[in-house]
């Protein structure tokens, strides 16, 4: 396919960047606008491969020239944006936030941001909205691809020409797609962020450039372009954060982008190409790289500065600013630096300048990490609030069983995740079992049990309620890993025979907050697979009943721990922000009425309490009774904060909870009742 300039490809860039920007700005109905990145990947693969294959055929290919062009194309705008974002972050972010930002700066400058974020963040999760450089994951994917791809293509072309190269790349692309699909529900961050599951999208563009596709008639080519445009636009409006993505769900926008490029090549006058070639579309396409770089940091920092999500009007204003900065970037930064005469026209000088930019950025990051803050300090109360956000026990930090590729033989060991004399012997008296709330609650329970001479074990998997008899579907995860984890826990209970099992979870996720993102389903009830809040609440009651009955059959006493009150905004975060911004009114962050708290946690409490009436040896303690007195609930006292965020207890909060007399009595009584009954597990 010809490599002559095509205005419709610039217009396609405009569609890609516009989709992403509108999605990031939360402007409806562009809930699937994240697919714009996939369109970018196809365009990139097509253009780069077209250039490389032409040079290889002409005998002018040079790896040094290729990287020189990449540096001129990528580095100038990127490092201007990194510098500006760092300056704005130092003005806007609180010390703890600044530390988190600095942690992302070197990965972004060294093009491994995608690997960094895959370990930390769900792209569709709440932390994403607080990460100004998150969008650079896609740039990292591209640059990692182009470290390997030019040399691979050169070897394949030398060995067997275009046919061998196309066949080999097609196989690699299929393997990448299959891998991404295989983990999209079990390890969505890896599927989303990593090159191994994204390479196929770039290779679709590469194959479009490499293969001598049959020439289509203008009518057929126009039809292909229209179908391709639909493949891009329909997901923009129909996809959302609960779509299992990428994997097979990325096929429509990826193949759609390829179809638009193909159709425009053989029918340049087709309706899609004409729309994409409109002057406004072409111009947005020309500034698309800079606009992609600028828009996300500005949106994130503006929201963090305000302390809440931007309105649509405010987001539009930020986008307008990003467009202006992108236009200035194109004229005064990108276009001049793309010309080869810069730095005396010497390649090594340009490559050296790129290395200096990386080193300077890394140096600034290290200096800011040493300083521990941006330009402004925070009050002692604010500092205590920020410290509270990290107030987690070692068990909470180290003992979570990550869902990523989890297998029963990877269960965190008793020796590592138990407190008490029995830990080294592989035995324990009390098991705290649940989701991340179990990890947050563990230290108080374990220390209290230790005063009674008991060893306490933690078994936790984030987002996985300690329930059997159904499946917990969350975000883009199928629930299979959670179900397997819970079976493994029951098997360990049968083997170790603890005296007490304490069930802890964020029950509200599956009751008052249930919906498409968090739903319990089951085959054991008629209509039990409906992904609705009403059904999830019904299934929750069923699963609590099934779990309690099974545990009592196995022998241990069961303690059902009700959920502590939830807060929005998070108390420590609210205090820190008010102190940092000298706003005052910090006391309003630390409490709520009992009635307000029970709106979220009341239905779960009712189910837990009802279970105690049907089963001897089962008790329930409602944490709302621990953290609320009379009609008022509190999230801390003085410089002591009971929460690390809006719903997880801090280590301080966990210890405070188990100072409660009723909770201590319940635990002591359960331990005193001891172990009874068969430890055999039902097949």
N, C-alpha and C positions, 0 to 999 in steps of 0.2 A: 504494500500500500504506500502511496506517495507520502513523502515527508515535507512537502511544501506547506507553507503556513496555512493553517485552517482556523478561521475566525470562530467556527462552530465549536471547536475544542476549547477555546477561551470562554465561550458562552457556557459550555458544559462545566467548566471550572466555577463559573458564577452560580450555577445551580447547586453544585456541591457545597461551596462555601456558604451560600445563602441558607441551605437546609441546616447545616451545622450551627450557624449563628442563631437562627430562629429557634432551634431546639434548645441551645444553651441559654437563650434569653427567656425560656419558658413561655413563649408566645404560641398559643394554640392556633391551629390544630396540628402543629408540626412536631408531634410527639415522636415520630420516627426519623427526625432530621439527622440523627447520628449516622445514618447510612451515607451521608455526604462524604465521609472519610473513605468509604469503600469505593466511591466513584473516583476520588482523587487517586487512590491506589491504581486503578485501572488506567487512568490517564497517564500517570507517571510511568507505569510499566510499558505502555505503548510508545510513548515519546522517547524514553531512554533507550529502549531496545531498537527502535527505528534508527536512532543515531549510531548506536554501537554496531548494529549489523551492517549499516552502510559503510562505516569506517573499516570494519573487518573485511568487507568485500573489496574495498578500494586499497587495502593494505596500509591505511593511515592510522590504524587503531593504536592508541597509547594509553596505558593505564594512568600514567602521570597526568596526561591531558584531561582524562575523564575526571580525576579527583580535583584537578585545578578548576574545572567547570563547576563541579559540585560545590566547592568552597565559595566560588564567586556567586553562585546562585543562592546558597543556603545561609552562609555565615553572616553577611552584613546585616540583614534585617533581623536575624535571630538574636545576635548579640546586642543589637540596639534595644530590642524588646526585653531581653534579659536584664540589661542595665536599667532600663526605665522601670521595669516591674520590681526590681530589687529596691530601687529608690522609693517607689510608692509603697512597697511593703514595709520598709523601715519607718515610713511616716504613719502608716495605718494600723499595722498589726501589733497586738500585745506581745510581750516577751515570749510566751510559750508558743504562740502562733508563728512568731518570727523564727523560732528554732525549728519548727516543723517545715516552714518554707525553705530555710537554708538547707535542710536535709535533701531537698529536691533539686537544688541549684546545680550541684556538680553532676548528678545523673543526667540532668537536662543538657548541660554543656558538653558532656561526653557521649551523648546519644545512647544512653541505656535507661532512659526514664521509664520506658515500658516495662522493663524487668523490675525496676524499683517499685513501680506502682502495682504490678501484678501481685507482689507480696503484701501489699498494704491496703488496697482500695478496691471496692466494687465501683465500677464506672458509674453505675446508676444509684449508688448509695449516698448517704448524707455527707460523708467525708469528702466526696468529690467536689461539693459546692464550696469547700474551704481550701482548695488546692489550686493556687493560681497558675501553676505550670503543668497541670494534669494533661492538657491538650497536646503537650509535646511528646506524648507516648507515640503518636502516629509518625512524627518526624523521626523518632528513634527507630521505629520499624523500617521505614524507608532506608535510612542510612545503613542499618545493619544488613538489609537486603543488598544494597549496592556495594557493600564491602565484599560480598561473596559473588554476586551475580556476574559482573563483567568478566572476571577470570573464568568462571564456570562456562559462560557463553563462548568465550574465546577458545577454550579447550574443546568444547563440543563442536564448534564450527570447524576447527582445524581437523578434528578427528573424522567427521562425517558430514560436514556441511549443514545446511538448514534442516534437512530431514531428520538427521540424528539429533540435532539441537532441539527441534520442536518436539520430537517424540520423548526425549529425556525430560524436558521441561513439563510436558503434559503429565508424565508419570509423577514427577515431584509435586505438581499442582494438585493432582488427585489425592496423593498421600497427605498433603497439607490440609486439604478440605476434609478428608476422612478423619484426620486427627482432631481438627477443630470441632467437628460434629461429635466425636466420641467423648469429648470432655466438656461440652458446652453446658451440660446440666450438673456435672460433678465438680468442675473447676472452672466456672465461668470467667473469673478474672484472667486466668492463664489463656483461655480460649480467646478472650477479647484482646488482651494486650500483647501477646507474644508473637514473634515472627513465625514460629513453627506453625501456628494456626492461621496466619494472615498471608503467608507468602503466596498462596494460590491466587489471591486477588491481584497482586502485581503480575503474576505469571499469566493471568488471563490477558492482560494488556500486552505482555511480551509476546504471547502466541499470536495475538491479533496482528502484531507488527512482523512477526517472523514467518508465518505461514503464507503461502501464495493462495489466498482465498479466491474461489471462483467469482468472476465478475457477475454481479446481478444486474438485471435491467433496472432502469430508473424507478419504475413502479414498484418492483419488489424491494429495492433498496430503501425506498421511501417508507414502505410498509414495515420493514425491519426497524427503521429508525423510530417510527411511531410506537411500535411495540416496545422498543428499548426505553423510550421516554416514559411509557407506562410502568415499566419495570422499576424505574427510579422513583417516579412520583407516587405511585400507590403505596409503597412501604413508608414513605415520608408521612403519610396521613394515617396509615393503618397500624404500623408498628408502634411499640411503646417500650417502657422500661421492663415490662414483664415478658417481652418476646425473647425466647431463647436465642441469643445472638452472640457471635456470628454463625459459623457452621452453615447448614443448608439454608437458613433464613437469609444469608447474605447473597445467595445466588441471584435473586431478582435484580437488585441494584447493580451487582457486578456484571452480570450478563447484559443488563439493560444499558450500562455505560458502554460496553463493548459493541452492542448493537447500534447505538447512536453514532459511535465513531465509524463503524463499518458503513452504515447507511449514508453518512455524510461524505464518505470517501467516494462512493459510486453514484450518489445522487445529491450533489452539493446544493441543489436548489430545492430539496424537499422541505416540507413545512417545518419540521423540527430544526433543521439546519438554519432556515431563514430566521426563525425566532431566536435561536442561539446566537446568530450573527448580528442581531440588533446592536447598535453602538453602545447602549447602556450595558447590555449583557457582556459584551466584549470587554468593556472597561472594568467592570466588576471582576471578570475573569483575570484581567491583568494585575489587579491588586489583590487577588484572592489569597496568595501566600501571605502577604503582610496582614491582610484582614484576619486570616486564620490565627496568626500569631498574636495580634493585638486584642481581639475581642474578648477572649476568655479571661485573661488577667484583669482586664478592666471591669468586667461583669462581677468577678469574684471579689475583687478588692472593694468595689463600690458597695456590694451587699455586706461585706464584713465591716466596712466603715459605718454603714447604716445600722447594723445589728439585726437585720432581717432581710427577707427576700425583696428584690426590687419590684415595683409595680411595672406593668407593661409600658407605661409612659416613660418611666425612668430607664427601663431597659432600652427603649428606643433611643433615648438620648445618649446612652453609653455606646450603642451601636453606631450612631451618627458620629460620635467622637472617634470611634475605631476606624470608620471609613475615612475620615479626614486624615488621621495619622497614617493610614495605609496609603493614601494618595501621596502624602508627603514622602513616605518611605520609598514608594516606587520612583518618584522623581529625583530625590536627593540622596538616596542610599542604594537602592537596588540597581537602577539603570546605570549609574556611573560605575559601580563596582563590577558589573557584568562585562564591561569593556576590558579587553585584554591589556590595554596600555597602563592600567593602574600598577603602582609599585614598580615603575620603570619597565613594565611589560615583561618582567621576569617571573616565571612560574614559581621558582623556589621562594622568592620574596613573598608572593601571595600565600603560598602554603605556610611559610613561616609566620605571616601575619595571622593566619587562622589559628596556628598553634599558640601564638601569644594571646589571642582572644580567649582561648580555652584556659590558659594558665592564669590570666588575670581574673577571669570569672571564678575559677577555683580558689584563688587567693582571697578574693572578696568573701566567698562563702566561708572559708576557714576563719577569717577575721571576724565575721559576724557570729559564727558559732562560738568563738572565744569570748566575744562581748556578751552573748546571751540575750541580746535584745536589739531593737532598732534604735531610733533616735530618742525615744521617750521611755522613762522608767515607770514603775507602778508602785502604788502604796503598799505598806505591809499587809493590809487586809487583802488587797488585790493579789499580792504575791502568794499569800496563803491559799487563796481561792485557786490560783493557777497550779500551785503544788498539789492541791486536792485532786485535780484532774488526773494526776499520775499516782494517786495513793492506792496502789494495788499490791496485794500480797505476792510473794514469789510464786505461790501456787497458782494464783490467777494468771500470772504472766507466762508460766512455763507448762501448765498441765492441760491446756485446751487440746483436745484431739481434733486437729484440723480436718475438715471434710475433704481437702484436696488429696485425691488418690488414697483415701484412708482404707486400711484393711485391718481385720481383727488382730493380726500379729503386730500391728503398730500401736496398739493400745498403750497409753502412757503407763509406766510401771508403778507398782505399789510402792516400791522403795523411794521413788522420786516424788510421788504425788500422794503421800500419806503423812500424817503427823502423829507421832506416838511411838511407844516402844516396839509395837508389833510390825512397824513398817519394814524394817530390815529382814524380818522373817517371812514377809509376804502375807501377813494376816492383818486383819483390822476388825474393829467392833462396830463402827458406824460408817456407812457409805453416804456421802452427799452426791446425788446423781441429778444431772440436769443440763440446762443450756448455759450460756455465759453468766446468767444470774447465779447459778450454782458456784461458779468460780469466784464470783464477787462475794458471795455469802460464806464461803468455806472457812475462812480464817477464824471468824468468831466462833463458829460451831466447833471447829477442831480444837481451839484453845479451851473452850468450855468443857468439851468432852475429856480433854487431857487432865483437867482438874478432878475428874471422876475416874481417872486411871484407864481411860479408853483411848484406842487408836482410831483415827478418822481418815478415811480415804476419799479422794475427789475423783469423780468420773464425769467429764463435761465435754460437750461438743457445742460450739456456738450455733445458735439457731435451731437446735434440736431438742424439742421437749421430751422429758423422760416418760414417754407414754407408748403403750403397745395397743394393738387393735385397730390401727389405721396408719395413715401416712401424713407426714407434715411436709406440705409443699410450700416452699418459700422462694421469693424472688424468681430466679430462673433455675432453681434446683428441684429435681424430681422428688426428692425425699428418700431415695433408695439408700443412700449412704447413712442417713439418720436412722432409718429402720434397721440397717445392719449393725450400726453402733449399739442400738438399744438391745438387740438380741445378744450381742457380745457381753453387754453389761449383765444381763440376766444369767448368762452362762458363768460369769465370774461370781455372781452372788451365790449360785448353786455350788460352786467350788469352794469359795472362801467361807461361806456361812456367817455373814455379819449378824449382829444382834438387831441393828436398827438400819433402816434405809430412809433417808431424808430426801424427798422430792422437791426440787426447786426449779422454777422457770419463770419466764416472763409470760404468764398465762394470758395477759391481755392481748398478746399478738394473735391468739387463736380464738378469742372471744369478741371483745368490743372493737378490736382493731382488725379483725379478720377481713379478708377480701382477696382479690386476685394475687397480691404479693405474699400473703400469709394465710394459708388455708389448710385445715385438717379435712381429710377425706377418708372414706372407708368402704370396703365391699361388704361389711358386716351389717349394714343398715340399709333399708330400702331408700334409694335416692341419695346414698351417702357420698357420692362422688361429685355432687354439685359444688362448684367453686364459689360459694356465697358465704356471707357472714352468718346468716341464719343456720345454714347447714354445718358450718365449722363449729358453732357453739353447741349444736346437737351432738356432733361427733366428739367434741371435747369431753362432754359428760360421759359418753360411752367409753372413751379411751381411758379416762380416769378410773371408771368402774373396772374395766378390764385389767388395768395395771395394778390397782390395789388388790383385786381378787387374786391375781397371779402371785404377787409378792407375799400375801398372807398364806397362800397355799404352800409357798416355798419356805415359810417360817419366820422371817424377821418381822419385828415391829415396824410400822410405817408411820412416818411423820410427814404430813403435807404442809409445806410452808407457803402461806399466802404471799402475794407479791407486795413489796413496799409501794407506797404512793409514787406515781410518776409526776415529773415536773417538766413544764415547757414555758420558758427556756430552762435549760439546766441551771440549777442554783449556783454552782461554782462559776460557771461561764458567765452567768448574769452578773454576779458580784464583780468578777474580774473586769468585765466590760464597763460597768458603771464606774468602778474605781479608776480604770485607765483613762476613761473619757471625762473624769471629774463631774459625773452627772448627779451623784447623790442618790438617795432613795434605795440603798442597797438592801435594806430590811425587807422590802417587798419581794425580793428574789427568794426568800428563804422559807416561805410558808404558803399554805393553802387550806381551805376548809376541808373537813372530812367529807362533806357531801360532794365537793368537787373531785376529790381523790377517788371516791367510790364509783364515780361515773365510769372510770376506766377499769378499775380492778374489782369492783363489786360482783359482777357476774361470775368471774373466776372464783372468788372467795366463796360464793354460794355453793358452787359445785363441789369444792373441796370440803366444805363443812358438811354437806349432805352425805359425802362418802363415809364420814366418821360414824354416822348414825346407822349405817348398814353393815359395818364391818368392825367386830371387836379387834383390838390390837392396832387400831388406826386412830391417830389423833391429828388435829389440824391446829396450826398457830397462824393467825392472821397478822401479818406484819403491819397492817394498818392500825392495829391495836397497840403495836410497839411504838410506831412513829407518830401516832396521833394521840393527843390527850384532849378529852372532851370533844370540842368541835374543831380543833385546830391541829393540823399536821405541820411538822417542822423538818427542815432538811439539814439542820445543823445548829450549833450554838457557839457564839463567839468566833474563834479561829478554827473550830472543828467543823468539818464538812462531812456529811454522811453519804454523799453521792460523788462519783467521778463524772457523771453526765446526768441525763434526765431520768434514768431508771436503774442504773447499776449502782449498788452500794460501793462505797470506798472501803478500804480496810478498816478505817476508823468507824464507818457506819456499821460494818459487820460486827465489830467488837461491841459497839454500842447496843446493837440489837440483842446480843446474847448476854447483856447485862440485865435484860428484862427478866423479872422473877418468874413470870408465867412460862416464858420460853425455856428458862433453865429447868423448871420443874418438869415440863413436858419431856425434855431430853433425858433427864435423870430417870423419870418413870419408865420411859421406853427402854433404856439400858437395863434397868432393874428387872423388867419383865423377861429379858434374856431371849435366847434363841430357842424356838420350838418348832416342831413339824418337820416334814420331809424336805430335803434339799434337792430332790430329784426334779429335773426340768421336764416339763411335758414335751413330747416330740412335736 
